[in-house]
Every structure is written in C-alpha cells, then in structure tokens.
C-alpha cells in the first residue's frame, strides 16, 4: 500500500502513523516521496517504510541519486539516523543488511525523457521497479491527460516492454 506525500497534504508524522497501521496489518508500506532529494528520502526511510517511489526519475543520474540517498555505503551515501527503522539504533546492523537486500526502490517514469532513457534507468543497481505516471508523461509530450493518443500509448508501451525484457516489475 502506498502513502503519497508528493501530491497530498500528508506530512511525515501522519505518514509514519499510516506506515505503522499498514505494517500492523501484514502489508508492505511504501511512500511516494515528494521529490528525489536526500533529506526527504532518508526521513521517509528512517520512519521504517518497506520501500519508496521516487518521482520524476528521468535519467540514469536521477536513478543513481535515488539509490545513493536510500542505501548505505558502499552502495550508497545515506547517512545514519537512529530512528524507528533501526530500532532507535538497537538493531542498526540488522536494518543495514535489510536495506541492502530488501529495501524496494521504484523509479516513477513520468516524463518523455524518462521514456527515452528507460534502458539506462532500469540498469541502475538498486532500482527494483518502475511506476508510470501517465498524467505528467502525457503532459511532457504536450498532451496532458490524453492517454489515448498514439504517441502516449507508444511511450507507455516502450516502458512496459523494456521493463519486461529486463524482468523489472512495472506498474501504471
């Protein structure tokens, strides 16, 4: 289940309460962060989410940045915060291993530049899947909300096909 803090008024404290509720019902809790930015990503991860959806990933560099902000060294550059996810420091080693092996990072593909760079984006180690944002994608092509246009359908299909070729899950 996804908590969206990009396009809602949900703040981090409310997101943390929602994450706890979701997880207490044996579901994975993901948060769509407000942007591909270090502090936002680490704060969301420190509350103990199972994964993040990172908006507006348009290039390999954007994907690498998201992974760097989410993963600890040597794979990433995330700083250590002793909060809920790590048991306030009491389970940091266990949490660090979990982040390395099980944290889900989903790149939101919502711009024509992302479509054109999809092969490079999904090859970034640490990107576990993609999620297509059709409104922004169609808007970036000059056709906001026109999902039935051939150009938009072709762009969506290109993302889905590239992800399938690489066995990377993709949603819409």
Secondary structure, 3 states (H helix, E strand, C coil): CEEECCCCCCCHHHHHHHHHHHHHCCCCCEEECCCCCHHHHHHHHHCCCCEEEECCCCCHHHHHHHHHHHCCCCCCCCCCCCCHHHHHHCCHHHHHHHHHHHCEEEEEECCHHHHHCHHHHHCCCCCCEEEECHHHHHHHCCCCCCCCCHHHHHHHHHHHHHHHHCCCEEEC
